[in-house]
């Protein structure tokens, strides 16, 4: 039987010329390139994305302390601080701004509009650029922002949940109300579930303090829970894990790091790879390519991840195909 879920991450690189082999270009007189990076908050996936970005730049000849200056900002999820940081970054006139996650990209977009400036922006770890107002189309963004998406096929994620719970009738969906990425994925999952005859129970949180109570409200009402690539919840997976373990509730997540922090299974992209693809795009921009003409690059599918410790705590035996084709997040 064809293993539908045995899909490995393949980042589709849209048609474009290879990065120039000439020396890095910069508007600075000393040849130094300045890149400002705003990362929404600290957690595994976004950290991997940033590291992949730095490593990709180094491989392309851009290295901090030599010809590269990184202005790194992290508001740790605080929206007011995020807006202030975006304004400050725009005021420094870097050669390029990189936004890790949707809120930083939106904050930078607004800061640029307010300042009346045009600085190229690349996003990464963003689900949909068009639905969040960051791009006109995937093929031609047109608004001064392009980048890489972490979107993963929702039908395959539902199939993964059904592999764990074959008699799945109601799937819980939990996300943070202020995260546009999460809302988009939640709505996509609702549509996929409706088409498959699976009911959904959707609940949101506004911050980490609500997670415990909201998790409790799912108990007895759903057979499994789905959490998308939600940055706020990813940084507080311990709270999710405690309630899920106590109530034997399997949790399917959209990020491998969330699986490592207590989720049962995930169908997620490799964020380190996303960071490296973002670096490839950055090289093209720094060598003169118009970011508004650069198509959004998408991961076409994802890799299965599983947590055997969580499975043991839940008393669940994972299907053979997940064990054989997936990646054990607890393996050294």
C-alpha positions as CSV (number, residue, x, y, z in Angstrom):
1,X,0.0,0.0,0.0
2,X,1.3,3.4,-0.9
3,X,2.5,5.2,2.2
4,X,0.7,8.4,1.8
5,X,2.4,9.9,4.8
6,X,5.9,9.0,3.9
7,X,6.7,12.3,2.5
8,X,10.0,14.0,2.8
9,X,10.6,17.7,2.8
10,X,11.3,19.1,-0.7
11,X,11.6,22.8,-0.8
12,X,10.5,23.9,-4.3
13,X,12.8,26.5,-5.6
14,X,10.9,28.7,-8.1
15,X,12.4,29.4,-11.5
16,X,15.1,31.9,-10.9
17,X,18.7,32.4,-11.8
18,X,21.4,31.0,-9.5
19,X,23.0,33.4,-7.1
20,X,25.7,35.4,-8.7
21,X,29.2,34.1,-8.2
22,X,30.6,37.6,-8.0
23,X,31.7,39.1,-4.7
24,X,28.9,40.2,-2.4
25,X,27.7,43.7,-3.3
26,X,26.6,46.3,-0.8
27,X,25.5,50.0,-0.7
28,X,28.0,50.6,2.1
29,X,31.3,52.3,1.1
30,X,33.4,49.7,2.9
31,X,31.7,46.8,1.2
32,X,30.1,45.6,4.4
33,X,26.5,44.3,4.2
34,X,24.1,45.1,6.9
35,X,21.1,42.8,7.5
36,X,18.5,43.4,10.1
37,X,16.7,40.3,11.5
38,X,13.6,40.5,13.6
39,X,12.6,37.1,15.1
40,X,9.2,37.0,16.8
41,X,10.3,35.0,19.9
42,X,12.6,32.3,21.1
43,X,11.7,28.7,20.4
44,X,13.1,25.7,18.6
45,X,11.7,26.1,15.1
46,X,12.4,29.9,14.7
47,X,15.8,29.4,16.3
48,X,16.6,26.7,13.7
49,X,15.4,29.0,10.9
50,X,17.7,31.8,12.1
51,X,20.7,29.4,12.4
52,X,20.0,28.0,8.9
53,X,19.9,31.6,7.6
54,X,23.3,32.5,9.2
55,X,24.9,29.3,8.0
56,X,23.5,29.8,4.5
57,X,25.0,33.3,4.4
58,X,28.3,32.1,5.5
59,X,28.4,29.4,2.8
60,X,27.7,32.2,0.3
61,X,30.6,34.3,1.5
62,X,28.9,36.6,4.0
63,X,30.3,36.3,7.5
64,X,29.8,38.3,10.6
65,X,32.9,40.3,11.6
66,X,34.2,40.3,8.1
67,X,31.8,41.6,5.5
68,X,28.5,41.2,7.3
69,X,26.8,43.0,10.2
70,X,23.7,41.5,11.7
71,X,21.2,43.7,13.6
72,X,19.2,41.1,15.6
73,X,16.0,42.0,17.4
74,X,13.7,39.7,19.3
75,X,10.7,41.1,21.2
76,X,9.8,37.7,22.7
77,X,6.3,37.9,21.4
78,X,5.5,41.4,22.8
79,X,3.5,43.2,20.1
80,X,4.3,46.7,21.4
81,X,8.0,46.0,21.5
82,X,7.8,44.4,18.1
83,X,6.4,47.7,16.6
84,X,9.1,49.7,18.3
85,X,11.9,47.4,17.1
86,X,10.5,47.5,13.5
87,X,10.6,51.3,13.6
88,X,14.1,51.3,14.9
89,X,15.3,48.8,12.3
90,X,13.8,50.7,9.5
91,X,15.5,53.9,10.8
92,X,18.9,52.2,10.5
93,X,18.5,51.7,6.7
94,X,20.0,48.2,6.4
95,X,20.6,46.6,3.0
96,X,18.0,44.0,3.8
97,X,15.5,43.2,6.5
98,X,14.6,39.5,7.4
99,X,11.4,38.8,9.3
100,X,11.1,35.4,11.0
101,X,7.4,34.8,11.3
102,X,4.4,36.7,10.2
103,X,4.0,39.4,12.9
104,X,7.5,40.8,12.4
105,X,6.9,41.0,8.6
106,X,3.7,42.9,9.1
107,X,5.3,45.2,11.6
108,X,8.2,46.0,9.2
109,X,5.7,46.5,6.4
110,X,3.9,49.1,8.5
111,X,7.1,50.7,9.7
112,X,8.3,51.1,6.1
113,X,5.0,52.6,5.0
114,X,5.0,55.1,7.9
115,X,8.6,56.1,7.2
116,X,8.1,56.3,3.4
117,X,11.0,54.1,2.8
118,X,11.7,51.2,0.5
119,X,14.0,48.5,2.0
120,X,13.8,45.0,0.6
121,X,12.3,42.5,3.1
122,X,12.4,38.7,3.1
123,X,10.1,36.7,5.3
124,X,10.6,33.1,6.6
125,X,8.4,30.8,8.7
126,X,5.3,32.4,7.2
127,X,2.4,30.3,6.1
128,X,0.7,32.6,3.6
129,X,2.0,35.9,2.3
130,X,-1.1,36.7,0.2
131,X,-3.7,36.0,3.0
132,X,-1.7,38.2,5.4
133,X,-1.4,41.1,3.1
134,X,2.3,40.7,2.6
135,X,2.2,39.9,-1.1
136,X,-0.2,40.4,-4.1
137,X,0.4,37.0,-5.5
138,X,2.9,34.1,-4.8
139,X,4.3,34.5,-8.3
140,X,4.9,38.2,-8.2
141,X,4.7,39.5,-4.6
142,X,4.8,43.2,-5.7
143,X,4.9,44.8,-2.2
144,X,8.6,44.8,-1.5
145,X,8.4,41.6,0.5
146,X,9.1,38.0,-0.6
147,X,10.4,34.9,1.2
148,X,9.8,31.3,2.2
149,X,6.6,29.6,3.4
150,X,6.4,26.9,6.1
151,X,3.0,25.7,4.9
152,X,2.4,22.0,5.0
153,X,-0.5,20.0,3.3
154,X,-3.4,20.0,5.7
155,X,-5.0,16.9,4.3
156,X,-1.9,14.9,5.1
157,X,-1.9,16.3,8.6
158,X,-5.5,15.1,9.1
159,X,-4.5,11.7,7.7
160,X,-1.8,11.6,10.3
161,X,-4.3,12.2,13.1
162,X,-6.6,9.5,11.6
163,X,-3.6,7.1,11.6
164,X,-3.4,7.6,15.4
165,X,-7.2,7.6,16.0
166,X,-8.8,5.5,13.3
167,X,-12.3,6.3,14.7
168,X,-11.7,10.0,14.8
169,X,-15.1,11.8,15.0
170,X,-14.2,15.2,16.4
171,X,-10.8,16.9,16.1
172,X,-10.0,19.8,18.5
173,X,-8.1,22.8,17.0
174,X,-6.2,25.1,19.3
175,X,-4.3,28.3,18.2
176,X,-3.5,31.8,19.3
177,X,-6.0,34.4,18.1
178,X,-3.5,37.1,17.3
179,X,-1.4,34.9,15.1
180,X,-2.5,35.2,11.4
181,X,-0.4,32.1,10.4
182,X,-2.3,30.0,12.9
183,X,-5.7,31.3,12.0
184,X,-5.1,30.5,8.3
185,X,-4.0,26.9,9.2
186,X,-6.9,26.4,11.5
187,X,-9.4,27.4,8.8
188,X,-7.7,25.2,6.3
189,X,-7.9,22.2,8.7
190,X,-11.6,23.0,9.3
191,X,-12.2,22.8,5.6
192,X,-10.3,19.6,5.2
193,X,-12.1,18.0,8.1
194,X,-15.5,19.1,6.8
195,X,-14.7,17.4,3.5
196,X,-13.6,14.2,5.3
197,X,-16.7,14.1,7.5
198,X,-14.8,14.9,10.7
199,X,-16.3,17.5,13.1
200,X,-14.1,20.1,14.7
201,X,-14.0,22.0,17.9
202,X,-12.0,25.2,17.6
203,X,-10.7,27.2,20.5
204,X,-8.3,30.1,20.8
205,X,-6.0,31.6,23.4
206,X,-4.8,35.2,23.6
207,X,-1.7,34.4,25.6
208,X,0.1,31.6,27.5
209,X,-1.9,32.0,30.7
210,X,-5.0,30.7,28.9
211,X,-3.6,27.4,27.7
212,X,-4.3,25.3,30.8
213,X,-8.0,26.2,31.0
214,X,-8.5,26.0,27.3
215,X,-6.9,22.6,27.1
216,X,-9.2,21.4,29.9
217,X,-12.2,22.4,27.8
218,X,-11.3,19.9,25.1
219,X,-11.3,17.0,27.4
220,X,-14.2,14.6,26.8
221,X,-15.2,16.5,23.7
222,X,-12.6,15.5,21.2
223,X,-10.6,12.3,20.4
224,X,-7.5,14.2,19.3
225,X,-6.1,17.7,19.2
226,X,-4.4,19.6,16.4
227,X,-2.1,22.6,17.0
228,X,-0.7,24.4,13.9
229,X,2.7,26.2,13.7
230,X,1.7,28.5,16.5
231,X,4.6,30.5,17.9
232,X,2.9,31.4,21.2
233,X,1.8,27.8,22.0
234,X,5.1,26.3,20.7
235,X,6.9,28.3,23.4
236,X,4.6,26.8,26.1
237,X,4.2,23.2,25.0
238,X,4.9,22.1,28.6
239,X,1.4,23.3,29.6
240,X,-0.1,21.4,26.7
241,X,1.8,18.3,27.4
242,X,0.7,18.1,31.1
243,X,-3.0,18.3,30.3
244,X,-2.8,16.0,27.3
245,X,-0.8,13.4,29.3
246,X,-3.1,13.4,32.3
247,X,-6.2,12.9,30.0
248,X,-4.6,10.6,27.4
249,X,-5.3,13.1,24.6
250,X,-3.1,12.6,21.5
251,X,-1.8,16.0,20.1
252,X,-0.8,16.4,16.5
253,X,1.4,19.5,15.9
254,X,2.7,21.3,12.9
255,X,6.4,21.6,14.0
256,X,9.0,19.1,14.9
257,X,10.2,21.2,17.9
258,X,6.6,21.1,19.3
259,X,6.7,17.3,19.0
260,X,10.0,17.1,20.8
261,X,8.4,19.3,23.6
262,X,5.5,16.9,24.2
263,X,3.4,16.6,21.0
264,X,2.8,13.0,19.9
265,X,3.3,13.4,16.1
266,X,4.0,16.1,13.6
267,X,4.0,16.6,9.9
268,X,6.4,19.5,9.6
269,X,9.0,21.2,7.5
270,X,12.6,21.5,8.3
271,X,13.1,25.1,9.6
272,X,16.8,24.9,9.3
273,X,16.4,24.2,5.6
274,X,13.9,27.1,5.3
275,X,16.5,29.4,6.8
276,X,19.1,28.3,4.2
277,X,16.7,28.9,1.4
278,X,16.0,32.3,2.8
279,X,19.8,32.9,2.7
280,X,19.8,31.9,-0.9
281,X,17.2,34.5,-1.6
282,X,19.1,37.1,0.4
283,X,22.2,36.6,-1.7
284,X,20.1,37.3,-4.8
285,X,18.6,40.5,-3.3
286,X,22.0,41.7,-2.2
287,X,23.3,41.1,-5.7
288,X,20.6,43.4,-7.1
289,X,17.5,41.3,-7.7
290,X,14.2,43.0,-7.1
291,X,12.5,41.4,-4.2
292,X,9.0,42.3,-5.5
293,X,9.7,40.1,-8.6
294,X,10.9,37.1,-6.6
295,X,8.2,34.3,-6.3
296,X,7.4,33.0,-2.8
297,X,9.1,29.7,-2.3
298,X,7.1,26.9,-0.7
299,X,7.8,23.5,0.9
300,X,5.7,21.1,-1.0
301,X,5.3,18.5,1.7
302,X,6.7,17.6,5.1
303,X,8.5,15.0,7.2
304,X,6.8,12.9,9.8
305,X,8.1,13.3,13.3
306,X,7.1,11.3,16.4
307,X,7.8,11.3,20.1
308,X,8.0,7.7,21.5
309,X,8.1,9.0,25.1
310,X,4.8,10.8,24.6
311,X,3.3,7.7,23.0
312,X,4.3,5.6,26.0
313,X,2.9,8.2,28.4
314,X,-0.4,8.2,26.5
315,X,-0.5,4.4,26.2
316,X,-0.6,4.6,22.4
317,X,1.1,2.2,20.0
318,X,2.2,4.1,17.0
319,X,1.4,2.6,13.6
320,X,4.3,0.8,11.9
321,X,4.5,3.2,8.9
322,X,5.0,6.1,11.3
323,X,7.8,4.3,13.1
324,X,9.5,3.2,9.9
325,X,9.1,6.3,7.9
326,X,9.1,9.0,10.5
327,X,11.9,10.7,12.6
328,X,12.2,10.0,16.3
329,X,12.5,13.5,17.9
330,X,14.0,12.0,21.0
331,X,16.9,10.3,19.2
332,X,20.3,11.8,19.8
